[in-house]
Amino acid sequence: MQKFGLVVIGAHSGVRLTSLFEEYQNQNILLVEPVPYNIALLKENTAKYKNISIETSAVSEKNEIKKFYYVKPDAVKKLGKHWASGIGSFEKEHILNHKYKRFMVNDSHIEQIDIQYLTFSSLIEKYSIFSIDLLQIDVEGAECGILNSINFENIEIKKIIFEFKHFDGTFTEGPKLKSIKEKLIKFNYQLREIDKENILAEKN
C-alpha cells in the first residue's frame, strides 16, 4: 500500500496544476482524465515528472463501460472558449446547458465515446492507495456521486478540494451539496469556500 501526496480527478491538461506538481514532486501523484485530447496534453505536460501516474478512466459510482461526452477539439476553437475543453461529462445535457449567447454549443459540437468508469474504491485499489494528502475533484457535476461513495473509514484523506457549482444540476446548488457537507463534517472535516466554485474540506 502507498501514500499519495496528490490525487486529481478531472486533471484536464495539467497546465493549472503545475504548482501542485512542484509541491508534491517528492510524493506519488495520480491524475485522472478521460478526455482523449486532454490526456495527450497531460502526458506531454507531465513528461518530466517520474512520480506521476495518469489514469484514463472516469470515476463514477459503478465499474462499467458507458458513454462519455466532451466538446470536439475543433469545436473548442470554433466556439472560442478555451474552457470548453474542460466540460466533459457523463451527460450530454450538462454540456448543452452551458449554452448562452457567447457560447452557442449544440449537438454537432459534441463527441460521444464509450469509456471505462471506475468507482473511487476501485481506483484506490488499482493504485494501492491507503492515504492521500490532497484529493482534488473537478468533474462537472459528478463530484457528489464520488464524494458520497468514499468510505472515509477505509482511507485517510487530509484535504479535499471540490467544485460545488454543479452539485444539483448545471449551475445549481441544493440538497445534494448540503448532504455532502454534512457527511464531511461528520468525518471531522472543516469546510470553507476558497472561491466562487470550490470548497476546501480539511481534517481537524
Phi, psi and chi 1 to 4 in degrees:
 res  aa     phi    psi   chi1   chi2   chi3   chi4
   1 MET       -  148.1  -59.5  -64.7  -78.0      -
   2 GLN  -128.5  150.5  -58.3 -176.8   79.4      -
   3 LYS   -89.1  138.7  -68.0 -177.3  177.8 -179.0
   4 PHE  -118.8  133.2  -88.5   68.6      -      -
   5 GLY   -73.2  -42.8      -      -      -      -
   6 LEU  -139.2  130.9  175.7   66.4      -      -
   7 VAL  -128.5  123.2  175.2      -      -      -
   8 VAL  -118.6  119.2 -179.2      -      -      -
   9 ILE  -102.8  109.2  -57.2  176.2      -      -
  10 GLY    98.1   59.0      -      -      -      -
  11 ALA   -82.4  -14.1      -      -      -      -
  12 HIS    57.9 -132.6 -163.8 -122.6      -      -
  13 SER   -91.1   -7.8   66.7      -      -      -
  14 GLY    85.8   -7.1      -      -      -      -
  15 VAL   -59.4  -40.6  170.1      -      -      -
  16 ARG   -82.8    0.9  -64.9 -173.9  177.8 -177.0
  17 LEU  -104.9    2.9  -59.8  170.9      -      -
  18 THR   -54.1  -42.9  -55.0      -      -      -
  19 SER   -64.8  -34.2   61.0      -      -      -
  20 LEU   -71.8  -36.1  -71.8  173.6      -      -
  21 PHE   -59.7  -39.7  -63.6  159.9      -      -
  22 GLU   -70.6  -41.8  -67.0  -60.1  -41.4      -
  23 GLU   -61.5  -37.7 -178.2  179.2  -14.3      -
  24 TYR  -107.6   27.8  -69.1   99.9      -      -
  25 GLN   -64.5  -20.9   61.9 -178.8  -50.0      -
  26 ASN  -103.1   13.7  -63.9  -42.2      -      -
  27 GLN  -129.7  163.0  -60.3 -178.9   53.3      -
  28 ASN   -67.1  138.5  -66.9  -45.5      -      -
  29 ILE  -128.2  135.5  -65.2  175.0      -      -
  30 LEU  -122.3  126.6  174.8   60.6      -      -
  31 LEU  -116.9  126.5  -53.3  176.3      -      -
  32 VAL  -111.0  123.8 -179.1      -      -      -
  33 GLU  -155.1  119.7  176.2   55.9   49.7      -
  34 PRO   -97.2  -13.6   31.8  -31.0      -      -
  35 VAL   -75.7  121.1  175.9      -      -      -
  36 PRO   -52.7  -48.3  -29.2   36.6      -      -
  37 TYR   -72.0  -26.5   54.7   81.5      -      -
  38 ASN   -71.3  -35.8  -75.1  -20.7      -      -
  39 ILE   -59.6  -45.1  -65.9  167.3      -      -
  40 ALA   -59.8  -45.1      -      -      -      -
  41 LEU   -67.1  -38.3  -72.0  170.8      -      -
  42 LEU   -63.1  -43.4 -169.8   58.4      -      -
  43 LYS   -63.0  -40.2  -71.6  178.6  177.2  177.6
  44 GLU   -66.4  -43.0 -178.1 -179.3  -38.6      -
  45 ASN   -76.7  -13.4  -68.5  -28.2      -      -
  46 THR  -115.7    8.7   60.2      -      -      -
  47 ALA   -56.7  -31.9      -      -      -      -
  48 LYS   -79.7  -12.1   71.7  175.0 -176.6  177.1
  49 TYR   -95.4  123.2  -61.4   97.2      -      -
  50 LYS   -89.8   -7.4  -55.1  -54.0  179.2 -173.0
  51 ASN   -99.4    7.5   60.0  -39.0      -      -
  52 ILE  -105.8  130.5  -68.7  179.3      -      -
  53 SER  -109.7  142.6  -60.1      -      -      -
  54 ILE  -117.3  125.8  -63.7  173.7      -      -
  55 GLU  -109.4  124.7  172.6   59.1   49.9      -
  56 THR   -98.6    7.5   59.6      -      -      -
  57 SER   -81.8  170.8  -58.0      -      -      -
  58 ALA  -101.8  159.3      -      -      -      -
  59 VAL  -109.6  129.5  179.2      -      -      -
  60 SER  -147.4 -161.7 -175.2      -      -      -
  61 GLU   -92.5   -6.6  -63.5  168.4   77.4      -
  62 LYS  -138.7  150.2  -68.8 -178.4 -179.5  178.8
  63 ASN   -84.4  111.3  -66.4  -42.2      -      -
  64 GLU  -165.5  165.3   59.0 -175.7  -17.9      -
  65 ILE  -104.6  123.6  -66.0  174.3      -      -
  66 LYS  -153.2 -179.4   68.2  173.9 -174.9  177.1
  67 LYS   -75.5  147.6  -61.8 -166.9 -178.3  -51.6
  68 PHE  -136.5  143.7 -175.1   82.3      -      -
  69 TYR  -122.9  141.8  -56.4   89.7      -      -
  70 TYR  -155.1  160.8   60.0   92.2      -      -
  71 VAL   -76.0  129.6  179.8      -      -      -
  72 LYS   -59.9  146.8  -63.4  173.4 -177.8  176.6
  73 PRO   -60.1  -38.9   15.0  -27.4      -      -
  74 ASP   -68.8  -29.5   59.5  -27.5      -      -
  75 ALA   -72.7  -31.5      -      -      -      -
  76 VAL   -58.7  -45.1  173.1      -      -      -
  77 LYS   -67.0  -44.6  -65.6  177.5 -177.9  177.5
  78 LYS   -62.9  -40.9 -178.1  178.8  178.4 -178.1
  79 LEU   -77.7  -16.9  -68.1  163.8      -      -
  80 GLY    73.8   23.2      -      -      -      -
  81 LYS  -127.9  106.9  -60.1  -66.1  179.6 -174.4
  82 HIS   -61.3  -29.1   65.2   86.8      -      -
  83 TRP   -69.4  -12.2   49.0 -100.8      -      -
  84 ALA   -63.8  -21.8      -      -      -      -
  85 SER   -72.8   -9.3   61.7      -      -      -
  86 GLY  -110.6   15.7      -      -      -      -
  87 ILE  -113.5   33.1   56.5  172.9      -      -
  88 GLY   -59.5  146.9      -      -      -      -
  89 SER  -154.8  160.0  177.3      -      -      -
  90 PHE   -72.9  -17.5  -48.3  156.4      -      -
  91 GLU  -124.4  125.5  -61.1  178.3   -0.4      -
  92 LYS   -59.5  -38.2 -175.5 -166.1  -69.6 -173.7
  93 GLU   -59.7  -30.8  -76.9  -57.8  -47.9      -
  94 HIS   -61.0  -40.4  175.7   76.7      -      -
  95 ILE   -69.1  -46.6  -61.2  174.5      -      -
  96 LEU   -62.8  -28.8  -66.6  173.4      -      -
  97 ASN   -72.7   -6.8  -74.7  -18.1      -      -
  98 HIS   -82.8   -3.0  -78.5   74.8      -      -
  99 LYS   -64.8  133.6 -178.3  177.7  179.6  178.4
 100 TYR  -154.8 -179.9   71.0  107.5      -      -
 101 LYS   -62.0  -21.9   64.3 -178.8  179.8  179.2
 102 ARG  -103.4    3.7  -67.7 -175.6 -179.6  177.5
 103 PHE  -144.9   82.2 -175.7   64.8      -      -
 104 MET   -88.7   59.3  -60.6  -61.1  -71.2      -
 105 VAL   -70.7  143.4   64.9      -      -      -
 106 ASN  -143.6 -179.2   60.8   49.9      -      -
 107 ASP   -54.1  -36.6  -88.1   -0.2      -      -
 108 SER   -67.5  -17.0   69.7      -      -      -
 109 HIS   -89.0   -5.5  -61.2  132.1      -      -
 110 ILE  -108.1  131.2  -61.6  172.3      -      -
 111 GLU   -96.1  143.4 -171.7   72.7   73.5      -
 112 GLN  -122.5  127.8  169.1 -171.9  -59.6      -
 113 ILE  -136.3  159.6   56.5  172.5      -      -
 114 ASP   -96.5  127.5  -69.8  -37.2      -      -
 115 ILE  -135.2  166.4   64.0  167.6      -      -
 116 GLN   -80.3  131.3  178.1   68.0   54.5      -
 117 TYR  -108.7  137.7  -72.6   72.6      -      -
 118 LEU  -120.5  146.1  -63.0  175.3      -      -
 119 THR   -74.4  162.5   62.8      -      -      -
 120 PHE   -61.2  -40.2 -176.1   81.5      -      -
 121 SER   -64.8  -36.0   60.9      -      -      -
 122 SER   -68.3  -36.1  -66.2      -      -      -
 123 LEU   -62.8  -49.4 -179.2   72.7      -      -
 124 ILE   -70.4  -28.9   63.1  171.5      -      -
 125 GLU   -68.8  -41.5 -177.9  178.8  -12.9      -
 126 LYS   -58.6  -38.4 -179.6  174.7  179.8  177.4
 127 TYR  -104.0   11.5  -69.5   90.6      -      -
 128 SER    52.8   47.3  -58.7      -      -      -
 129 ILE   -93.6  129.3  -58.5  170.1      -      -
 130 PHE  -117.0  -13.8   77.7   88.6      -      -
 131 SER  -152.3  150.5   73.7      -      -      -
 132 ILE  -135.8  131.4  -59.5  168.7      -      -
 133 ASP   -75.4  -50.4 -174.7   68.4      -      -
 134 LEU  -132.6  121.4  173.0   59.8      -      -
 135 LEU  -106.5  122.2  170.6   63.5      -      -
 136 GLN  -117.4  128.8 -172.7  164.8  -55.9      -
 137 ILE  -128.1  121.3  -49.0  173.9      -      -
 138 ASP  -141.6   89.8 -179.5   -1.8      -      -
 139 VAL  -132.0   35.5  -75.0      -      -      -
 140 GLU    50.6   54.5  -65.1  -58.7  -53.5      -
 141 GLY    99.0  -11.2      -      -      -      -
 142 ALA   -91.3    3.5      -      -      -      -
 143 GLU   -58.2  -41.4  -68.4   86.1   -2.9      -
 144 CYS   -59.0  -48.7 -178.9      -      -      -
 145 GLY   -60.2  -41.2      -      -      -      -
 146 ILE   -66.9  -50.6  -66.2  171.4      -      -
 147 LEU   -62.6  -37.2  -72.6  166.7      -      -
 148 ASN   -67.1  -27.6 -160.7   43.2      -      -
 149 SER   -85.2  -12.2   73.0      -      -      -
 150 ILE   -74.5  126.9  -63.0  174.9      -      -
 151 ASN   -91.9   98.9 -175.4  -18.2      -      -
 152 PHE   -71.3   -5.9  -71.7   99.9      -      -
 153 GLU   -84.2  -15.8  -65.6  176.3   -9.1      -
 154 ASN  -101.8  -12.1  -70.9  -13.8      -      -
 155 ILE  -145.2  142.2 -175.5  167.4      -      -
 156 GLU   -95.6  119.2  179.1 -172.9  -10.1      -
 157 ILE  -125.7  115.5  -54.0  174.2      -      -
 158 LYS   -74.5  -46.6 -174.1  177.1  178.5 -177.5
 159 LYS  -135.1  143.9  -67.1  171.2  -72.7 -171.1
 160 ILE  -131.7  128.0  -54.2  169.8      -      -
 161 ILE  -113.9  125.1  -65.3  174.7      -      -
 162 PHE  -139.2  144.5   61.3   94.7      -      -
 163 GLU   -76.1  135.3 -172.5  178.3   60.6      -
 164 PHE  -117.2   -3.7   65.2   85.1      -      -
 165 LYS   -71.4  -16.8   66.7  178.5  179.2  179.5
 166 HIS  -114.0   20.5  -58.3  -52.9      -      -
 167 PHE   -59.1  -40.4 -116.5   70.4      -      -
 168 ASP  -114.5   34.4  -69.8   75.6      -      -
 169 GLY   119.9  167.9      -      -      -      -
 170 THR   -60.1  121.7  -48.4      -      -      -
 171 PHE    56.8   35.8  -59.0  113.1      -      -
 172 THR  -132.0  134.9  -54.7      -      -      -
 173 GLU  -122.1  145.0  -58.3  155.5   30.7      -
 174 GLY  -171.7 -140.6      -      -      -      -
 175 PRO   -62.6  -30.8   17.0  -29.7      -      -
 176 LYS   -65.5  -42.8  -71.7 -177.2  179.3  178.7
 177 LEU   -64.0  -42.8  179.0   57.7      -      -
 178 LYS   -59.3  -42.5 -178.3  175.0 -178.0  -71.4
 179 SER   -64.2  -42.7  174.2      -      -      -
 180 ILE   -67.9  -38.9  -70.9  -60.9      -      -
 181 LYS   -59.4  -43.2  -74.9 -179.5  175.0  178.5
 182 GLU   -64.0  -39.9  -70.5  171.1   -9.1      -
 183 LYS   -63.6  -45.7  176.2  178.9  179.7  176.9
 184 LEU   -64.6  -40.7  -69.1  167.4      -      -
 185 ILE   -63.2  -38.7  -69.6  168.1      -      -
 186 LYS   -58.8  -34.9  176.1 -175.1  173.5 -176.7
 187 PHE   -95.4   26.5  -76.6   97.2      -      -
 188 ASN    67.8   35.9  -60.3  -45.4      -      -
 189 TYR   -98.7  140.4  -75.0   92.2      -      -
 190 GLN   -95.1  136.0  -73.1 -171.9  -29.0      -
 191 LEU  -114.0  141.4  -50.5 -179.5      -      -
 192 ARG  -154.4  144.3   66.3 -179.1  175.0   91.2
 193 GLU   -77.7  122.9  -67.9 -174.8   14.2      -
 194 ILE   -93.8  -15.3   55.4  175.5      -      -
 195 ASP  -162.7 -167.5   54.6   38.8      -      -
 196 LYS   -75.9   -5.4  -66.9 -179.6  179.9  179.2
 197 GLU  -123.9  -17.3  -60.1 -178.2   -3.3      -
 198 ASN  -128.9  145.8  -63.9  -78.7      -      -
 199 ILE  -115.4  138.4  -72.1  173.8      -      -
 200 LEU  -102.4  123.8  167.9   65.0      -      -
 201 ALA  -110.5  121.2      -      -      -      -
 202 GLU  -128.0  133.9 -171.5  165.7   10.5      -
 203 LYS   -62.3  137.5  -86.1  -82.3 -171.0  175.5
 204 ASN   -66.4      -  -69.1  -29.4      -      -
